[in-house]
Amino acid sequence: MANNGFIDKARITVRAGTGGNGAVAFHREKYVAAGGPDGGDGGRGGDIVLTVDGHMSTLMDFRYKRKYVAADGMPGQGKRCSGKDGEDLVIRVPRGTVVKDTATGEIICDMAGQDRFVLCKGGKGGWGNQHFATPTRQVPHFAKAGLPGQEREVTLELKLLADVGLVGFPNVGKSTLLSVVTRAQPKIANYHFTTLSPNLGVVALDENTSFVLADIPGIIEGAAEGAGLGYDFLRHIDRCRLLIHVVDVSGSEGRDPVADFEAINAELAEYSRSLATRPMLVAGNKTDIAQDREGLEALRAHVEALGLPFFELSAAAHQGTRELMWAAAEKLRELPPITVYEPTYVERPPEVDMSTPPTIEVVDGTWVVDGPWLRQLMANVNFSDYESKNWFDRQLRESGLFARLEEMGIQDGDIVCLYNLEFEYQR
């Protein structure tokens, strides 16, 4: 986690609501046996929904609250009245938040490319006894419980949406450059790690030319392994289409500009291979206080030999800054738009503890099966998908359920009821 209140990574647990239970009820009507079943269905559990809030810039809201649970559905009632659906729980996140499955690290969604995403779906409500009436079973005395909602642990990572990122060692003048070319007002001082959180500003060159510029906190050697502040903020460079590498060429701290340039590039490559090939402009800064031009010219020769554009400037004296910004704008016209990460997460069958056998009872000639693990299993099965149904059938057989039914005397053609699923038993 970053310091100074800037939170750009958080881990949370989310659980959608459980569906409401179906009702067992009968109404009184002449010539209808036992009044006729009219128990209503339970309401659907609420979803967990992510939405983008343009006014949020950090994940601070998730620092102390780590668990989010949506409302359960209400139970059904008589007169075929369905229970009320549980209210969705809406979680606001900053634009640019990438949501990952904590266990696998796979990307579930990128909130840079959409404004709303259903992260967990609520459980279906249980059927009331009205659904279980048949010509031979006119008085069903049972209904079904609602199914549980989806639950998962996710990691939220904020990756800033900036076109251009300023990178370099601490105290090389990135914040000063940002303040000069935009209206941003970052904290500036003559010591390392003045910048403790990324700062954004809009560079407006004319009516038709503008882009977003980010000052990324100073990176140091070893940042890709977690040293200093760099590791916390390297992820913010991921989306930047163009990098401006700012190097101190003044010699005031006795540093070698070429060595500094190569050290930062090595850290970028260590963190991400794609960063090693990201388009880059190089700016030799603090030329106004340079003792001589030896370091500046050595850096220029080194950079140009690599085929990279080089600019000399003094951000504090406002020298060369506009030329650098125009060069960045021209380069951006050639580059693709900001990266939106494609989902890589693959839904996997749940790990279900089947050690506790389900309950089985015969009600009105129907074999009614119930149990917590069965609810969890059915909540994760897509019964419209052939492979999913086959997987469900295998799980039931491996659990020993069918063997137990046969031991209890079930016959071919008997009706088996598993929550909102009824089928004729076949050996």
C-alpha positions as CSV (number, residue, x, y, z in Angstrom):
1,M,0.0,0.0,0.0
2,A,1.1,3.5,-0.7
3,N,1.6,6.0,2.2
4,N,0.1,9.5,2.8
5,G,-3.4,8.3,2.3
6,F,-3.1,7.3,-1.3
7,I,-4.5,3.8,-1.6
8,D,-4.2,2.1,-5.0
9,K,-4.6,-1.5,-4.1
10,A,-7.2,-3.3,-1.9
11,R,-8.5,-6.7,-1.2
12,I,-12.2,-7.3,-0.5
13,T,-14.7,-10.1,-0.1
14,V,-18.0,-9.8,-1.8
15,R,-21.1,-11.9,-1.5
16,A,-24.4,-11.5,-3.3
17,G,-27.7,-12.1,-1.6
18,T,-29.4,-15.4,-1.0
19,G,-32.7,-16.1,-2.7
20,G,-35.8,-16.1,-0.5
21,N,-37.5,-19.3,0.4
22,G,-40.6,-20.4,-1.5
23,A,-43.9,-20.6,0.5
24,V,-46.2,-23.5,1.3
25,A,-49.7,-22.1,1.3
26,F,-53.3,-23.1,0.2
27,H,-56.4,-21.2,-0.6
28,R,-59.9,-22.1,0.0
29,E,-61.9,-22.7,-3.2
30,K,-64.9,-24.9,-3.8
31,Y,-64.2,-28.2,-5.5
32,V,-60.4,-27.8,-5.2
33,A,-58.8,-30.4,-3.1
34,A,-57.3,-29.1,0.2
35,G,-57.9,-25.6,-1.1
36,G,-55.3,-25.8,-3.8
37,P,-51.6,-24.8,-3.5
38,D,-50.8,-21.1,-4.0
39,G,-47.5,-20.6,-2.2
40,G,-45.4,-17.8,-4.0
41,D,-41.8,-17.9,-5.0
42,G,-39.0,-16.3,-3.0
43,G,-37.4,-13.2,-4.3
44,R,-34.0,-13.2,-6.0
45,G,-31.0,-12.2,-3.9
46,G,-29.3,-8.8,-4.6
47,D,-26.3,-8.6,-7.0
48,I,-22.9,-7.0,-6.2
49,V,-22.5,-4.3,-8.8
50,L,-19.4,-2.2,-9.5
51,T,-19.9,1.3,-10.9
52,V,-17.4,4.0,-11.8
53,D,-17.4,7.2,-9.8
54,G,-15.6,10.0,-11.6
55,H,-15.1,11.9,-8.4
56,M,-13.0,9.1,-6.8
57,S,-9.3,9.1,-7.3
58,T,-8.1,6.5,-4.8
59,L,-9.2,3.2,-3.2
60,M,-9.3,4.8,0.2
61,D,-12.9,3.7,0.9
62,F,-11.7,0.1,1.0
63,R,-9.0,0.6,3.6
64,Y,-11.2,-0.2,6.6
65,K,-14.2,-1.9,5.1
66,R,-13.3,-5.2,3.5
67,K,-16.5,-7.2,3.3
68,Y,-19.6,-6.3,1.2
69,V,-22.8,-8.3,1.3
70,A,-25.9,-7.7,-0.8
71,A,-29.5,-8.0,0.6
72,D,-31.2,-11.4,0.6
73,G,-34.5,-12.0,-1.2
74,M,-37.7,-12.0,0.8
75,P,-39.7,-15.3,1.2
76,G,-42.7,-16.0,-0.9
77,Q,-46.3,-15.6,0.5
78,G,-49.7,-17.1,0.0
79,K,-52.0,-16.1,-2.8
80,R,-49.1,-16.8,-5.2
81,C,-47.4,-13.6,-4.1
82,S,-43.6,-13.6,-4.8
83,G,-41.2,-12.3,-2.3
84,K,-39.5,-9.0,-3.0
85,D,-36.1,-9.2,-4.7
86,G,-33.1,-8.3,-2.5
87,E,-31.6,-4.8,-3.2
88,D,-28.4,-4.7,-5.2
89,L,-25.3,-3.5,-3.4
90,V,-23.6,-0.9,-5.5
91,I,-19.8,-0.4,-4.9
92,R,-18.3,2.7,-6.3
93,V,-14.7,2.6,-7.7
94,P,-12.5,5.1,-9.5
95,R,-12.2,4.8,-13.2
96,G,-9.2,2.7,-14.1
97,T,-9.8,0.1,-11.4
98,V,-8.8,-3.4,-12.5
99,V,-10.6,-6.2,-10.7
100,K,-8.7,-9.5,-10.2
101,D,-9.5,-12.8,-8.7
102,T,-7.3,-12.9,-5.6
103,A,-6.6,-16.6,-5.7
104,T,-5.5,-16.8,-9.4
105,G,-4.5,-13.1,-10.2
106,E,-6.7,-13.4,-13.3
107,I,-8.5,-10.2,-14.5
108,I,-12.2,-10.3,-14.0
109,C,-12.9,-6.8,-15.4
110,D,-11.3,-3.5,-16.2
111,M,-13.4,-0.5,-15.1
112,A,-11.6,1.7,-17.6
113,G,-13.7,0.4,-20.4
114,Q,-17.1,0.2,-18.8
115,D,-19.2,2.1,-16.2
116,R,-21.1,-0.8,-14.6
117,F,-20.2,-4.5,-14.0
118,V,-22.1,-7.2,-12.1
119,L,-19.4,-8.8,-10.0
120,C,-21.5,-11.4,-8.2
121,K,-25.0,-12.5,-9.1
122,G,-27.7,-13.0,-6.4
123,G,-29.2,-16.5,-5.8
124,K,-32.4,-17.5,-7.3
125,G,-35.5,-17.5,-5.1
126,G,-37.0,-20.9,-4.1
127,W,-40.2,-22.1,-5.8
128,G,-43.4,-22.0,-3.8
129,N,-45.6,-25.1,-3.7
130,Q,-47.8,-23.8,-6.5
131,H,-45.1,-25.1,-8.9
132,F,-45.2,-28.7,-7.6
133,A,-48.8,-29.4,-8.3
134,T,-49.5,-32.2,-10.8
135,P,-52.5,-34.3,-11.7
136,T,-51.3,-37.0,-9.4
137,R,-49.9,-34.6,-6.7
138,Q,-52.6,-32.1,-6.2
139,V,-51.7,-31.1,-2.6
140,P,-47.9,-30.5,-2.5
141,H,-46.9,-29.8,1.1
142,F,-43.4,-28.6,0.3
143,A,-41.6,-25.7,-1.2
144,K,-37.9,-25.0,-1.9
145,A,-35.3,-22.9,-0.2
146,G,-33.6,-20.0,-2.1
147,L,-30.1,-20.6,-3.5
148,P,-27.1,-18.8,-2.2
149,G,-25.5,-15.9,-4.1
150,Q,-22.1,-15.9,-5.6
151,E,-19.2,-15.1,-3.2
152,R,-15.6,-14.3,-4.1
153,E,-12.5,-12.5,-2.9
154,V,-11.1,-10.0,-5.3
155,T,-8.2,-7.6,-5.5
156,L,-8.8,-4.0,-6.7
157,E,-5.8,-2.3,-8.4
158,L,-6.0,1.3,-9.5
159,K,-4.1,2.0,-12.7
160,L,-4.2,5.7,-13.6
161,L,-5.7,6.8,-17.0
162,A,-3.0,9.1,-18.2
163,D,-1.7,9.4,-21.8
164,V,1.8,10.4,-20.8
165,G,3.8,9.4,-17.7
166,L,6.8,11.2,-16.2
167,V,9.3,8.7,-14.9
168,G,12.8,9.1,-13.3
169,F,14.7,9.2,-10.1
170,P,13.3,11.2,-7.1
171,N,14.1,14.9,-7.1
172,V,14.8,15.2,-10.9
173,G,12.1,17.8,-11.4
174,K,9.0,15.8,-12.6
175,S,6.6,17.6,-10.2
176,T,8.0,21.0,-11.3
177,L,7.5,20.1,-14.9
178,L,4.0,19.0,-14.2
179,S,3.2,22.2,-12.4
180,V,4.6,24.3,-15.3
181,V,2.8,22.6,-18.2
182,T,-0.6,22.0,-16.4
183,R,-2.7,23.6,-13.7
184,A,-1.8,20.8,-11.3
185,Q,-0.3,21.9,-8.0
186,P,1.8,19.1,-6.7
187,K,3.9,19.4,-3.5
188,I,7.4,20.4,-4.5
189,A,10.5,20.5,-2.3
190,N,14.2,19.9,-2.7
191,Y,14.4,16.4,-1.1
192,H,13.7,12.9,-2.3
193,F,10.2,11.4,-2.2
194,T,8.4,14.8,-2.0
195,T,5.8,13.1,-4.2
196,L,4.1,10.4,-2.3
197,S,1.2,9.8,-4.7
198,P,0.6,10.2,-8.4
199,N,-0.4,13.6,-9.6
200,L,-2.5,14.2,-12.8
201,G,-2.8,17.3,-15.0
202,V,-4.1,18.2,-18.4
203,V,-1.7,19.7,-20.9
204,A,-3.7,22.1,-23.1
205,L,-1.5,23.3,-26.0
206,D,-4.3,24.8,-28.2
207,E,-8.0,24.4,-28.7
208,N,-7.6,21.1,-30.5
209,T,-4.5,19.6,-28.7
210,S,-4.5,18.3,-25.2
211,F,-3.6,15.2,-23.2
212,V,-3.4,13.9,-19.6
213,L,0.1,14.0,-18.0
214,A,0.9,12.0,-14.8
215,D,3.8,12.6,-12.4
216,I,4.7,9.1,-11.2
217,P,6.5,9.1,-7.8
218,G,10.3,8.7,-8.0
219,I,11.5,5.2,-8.9
220,I,14.7,3.9,-7.4
221,E,16.9,0.9,-8.1
222,G,15.2,-2.2,-6.8
223,A,11.7,-0.7,-7.2
224,A,10.5,-3.8,-9.2
225,E,11.4,-5.9,-6.1
226,G,9.5,-3.6,-3.8
227,A,12.2,-1.1,-2.7
228,G,11.3,2.5,-2.0
229,L,8.0,3.9,-3.3
230,G,8.5,2.8,-6.9
231,Y,6.8,-0.6,-6.7
232,D,3.6,0.9,-5.4
233,F,3.3,3.2,-8.4
234,L,4.9,1.4,-11.3
235,R,1.5,-0.1,-12.1
236,H,0.3,3.4,-12.9
237,I,2.6,3.5,-15.9
238,D,1.0,0.4,-17.4
239,R,-1.7,2.4,-19.2
240,C,0.5,5.4,-20.3
241,R,0.9,5.4,-24.1
242,L,4.0,7.4,-23.9
243,L,6.8,7.9,-21.3
244,I,8.8,11.1,-20.7
245,H,12.0,10.0,-18.9
246,V,13.3,13.0,-16.9
247,V,17.0,13.0,-16.0
248,D,18.9,15.4,-13.8
249,V,21.9,16.6,-15.9
250,S,23.0,19.4,-13.5
251,G,25.5,17.2,-11.6
252,S,24.4,18.9,-8.4
253,E,24.1,15.6,-6.6
254,G,27.1,14.0,-8.1
255,R,25.1,11.5,-10.2
256,D,25.9,10.2,-13.6
257,P,23.0,11.0,-16.0
258,V,23.7,8.0,-18.3
259,A,23.8,5.6,-15.3
260,D,20.6,7.0,-13.9
261,F,18.9,6.7,-17.3
262,E,19.9,3.0,-17.7
263,A,19.0,2.2,-14.0
264,I,15.4,3.4,-14.4
265,N,15.0,1.6,-17.8
266,A,16.2,-1.6,-16.1
267,E,13.5,-1.2,-13.4
268,L,10.8,-0.6,-15.9
269,A,11.8,-3.7,-17.9
270,E,12.0,-5.8,-14.6
271,Y,8.5,-4.8,-13.7
272,S,6.9,-5.3,-17.1
273,R,8.3,-6.4,-20.5
274,S,5.9,-4.2,-22.3
275,L,7.3,-1.1,-20.5
276,A,10.8,-1.8,-21.9
277,T,9.4,-1.1,-25.4
278,R,7.0,1.7,-24.5
279,P,7.6,4.8,-26.7
280,M,9.7,7.3,-24.8
281,L,11.0,10.8,-25.0
282,V,14.0,11.7,-22.9
283,A,14.4,15.1,-21.2
284,G,17.7,16.4,-19.7
285,N,16.5,18.7,-16.9
286,K,18.0,21.4,-14.7
287,T,20.2,22.7,-17.4
288,D,20.1,26.2,-15.9
289,I,22.1,25.1,-12.8
290,A,24.5,22.7,-14.6
291,Q,28.1,23.3,-13.8
292,D,29.1,22.2,-17.3
293,R,27.5,20.4,-20.3
294,E,29.6,17.2,-20.1
295,G,26.8,15.2,-18.4
296,L,24.2,16.6,-20.7
297,E,26.1,15.9,-23.9
298,A,27.0,12.4,-22.7
299,L,23.3,11.6,-22.1
300,R,22.3,13.1,-25.5
301,A,24.8,10.9,-27.3
302,H,23.7,7.8,-25.4
303,V,20.0,8.5,-26.0
304,E,20.2,9.4,-29.6
305,A,22.3,6.3,-30.3
306,L,19.3,4.3,-29.0
307,G,17.1,6.1,-31.5
308,L,15.2,8.1,-28.9
309,P,14.3,11.8,-29.2
310,F,16.2,14.0,-26.7
311,F,15.3,17.4,-25.3
312,E,17.1,19.7,-22.9
313,L,15.1,21.9,-20.6
314,S,14.9,23.7,-17.3
315,A,11.4,23.1,-15.9
316,A,12.0,25.6,-13.1
317,A,13.0,28.3,-15.6
318,H,10.3,27.3,-18.1
319,Q,12.9,26.7,-20.8
320,G,12.2,24.0,-23.4
321,T,9.0,22.7,-21.7
322,R,6.6,23.8,-24.5
323,E,8.7,22.1,-27.2
324,L,8.7,18.9,-25.2
325,M,5.0,19.0,-24.7
326,W,4.3,19.6,-28.4
327,A,6.7,16.6,-29.3
328,A,4.7,14.5,-26.9
329,A,1.4,15.5,-28.5
330,E,2.7,14.7,-32.0
331,K,3.9,11.3,-30.8
332,L,0.5,10.5,-29.2
333,R,-1.2,11.0,-32.6
334,E,0.6,8.0,-33.9
335,L,-0.1,5.7,-30.9
336,P,-3.1,3.5,-30.1
337,P,-5.6,4.6,-27.4
338,I,-5.1,3.9,-23.7
339,T,-5.0,0.2,-22.8
340,V,-8.1,-1.5,-21.6
341,Y,-7.2,-4.9,-20.1
342,E,-9.2,-7.8,-21.4
343,P,-10.7,-10.3,-18.9
344,T,-8.6,-13.4,-18.4
345,Y,-10.7,-15.0,-15.6
346,V,-12.3,-18.3,-16.3
347,E,-15.2,-19.4,-14.1
348,R,-14.3,-22.7,-12.4
349,P,-16.6,-25.3,-10.8
350,P,-16.9,-24.6,-7.1
351,E,-15.1,-26.7,-4.5
352,V,-17.9,-28.3,-2.6
353,D,-17.6,-30.2,0.6
354,M,-19.8,-33.2,0.2
355,S,-18.9,-34.9,3.4
356,T,-22.3,-34.2,5.0
357,P,-25.0,-36.2,3.3
358,P,-28.1,-34.4,2.2
359,T,-31.5,-35.1,3.7
360,I,-33.9,-37.3,1.6
361,E,-37.6,-37.6,2.3
362,V,-40.6,-38.7,0.4
363,V,-43.3,-36.0,0.3
364,D,-46.6,-36.6,-1.6
365,G,-44.8,-39.3,-3.6
366,T,-41.9,-37.0,-4.5
367,W,-38.3,-37.7,-3.4
368,V,-37.3,-34.3,-1.9
369,V,-33.5,-33.8,-1.5
370,D,-32.1,-31.0,0.5
371,G,-28.6,-30.0,1.9
372,P,-26.3,-27.0,2.1
373,W,-23.7,-28.4,-0.3
374,L,-26.5,-29.1,-2.8
375,R,-27.6,-25.5,-2.7
376,Q,-24.0,-24.3,-3.3
377,L,-23.7,-26.8,-6.2
378,M,-26.9,-25.8,-7.9
379,A,-26.1,-22.1,-7.5
380,N,-23.1,-22.5,-9.8
381,V,-24.7,-24.7,-12.5
382,N,-25.9,-23.4,-15.8
383,F,-28.7,-25.8,-16.7
384,S,-29.0,-24.5,-20.2
385,D,-25.4,-25.6,-20.9
386,Y,-24.9,-29.3,-21.9
387,E,-21.4,-29.6,-20.3
388,S,-22.5,-27.9,-17.1
389,K,-25.4,-30.3,-16.7
390,N,-23.2,-33.3,-17.3
391,W,-20.7,-32.0,-14.7
392,F,-23.6,-31.6,-12.2
393,D,-24.8,-35.1,-12.9
394,R,-21.3,-36.5,-12.3
395,Q,-21.1,-34.6,-9.0
396,L,-24.3,-36.1,-7.8
397,R,-23.2,-39.6,-8.7
398,E,-19.8,-39.2,-7.1
399,S,-21.5,-37.9,-3.9
400,G,-23.3,-41.2,-3.5
401,L,-26.7,-39.5,-3.8
402,F,-28.1,-41.8,-6.4
403,A,-26.8,-44.9,-4.6
404,R,-28.7,-43.7,-1.4
405,L,-31.9,-43.2,-3.4
406,E,-31.7,-46.7,-4.7
407,E,-31.0,-48.1,-1.3
408,M,-34.2,-46.3,-0.1
409,G,-36.2,-47.9,-2.8
410,I,-36.6,-45.3,-5.5
411,Q,-38.1,-46.7,-8.8
412,D,-37.6,-45.7,-12.4
413,G,-40.1,-42.9,-13.2
414,D,-40.3,-41.6,-9.7
415,I,-40.0,-37.8,-9.4
416,V,-36.9,-36.3,-7.7
417,C,-37.0,-32.7,-6.5
418,L,-33.8,-30.7,-6.1
419,Y,-34.7,-27.2,-5.3
420,N,-36.0,-25.6,-8.5
421,L,-35.3,-28.8,-10.5
422,E,-37.5,-31.8,-10.9
423,F,-36.8,-34.8,-13.0
424,E,-37.8,-38.4,-13.5
425,Y,-35.3,-40.9,-12.0
426,Q,-33.7,-43.3,-14.5
427,R,-31.2,-45.9,-13.5
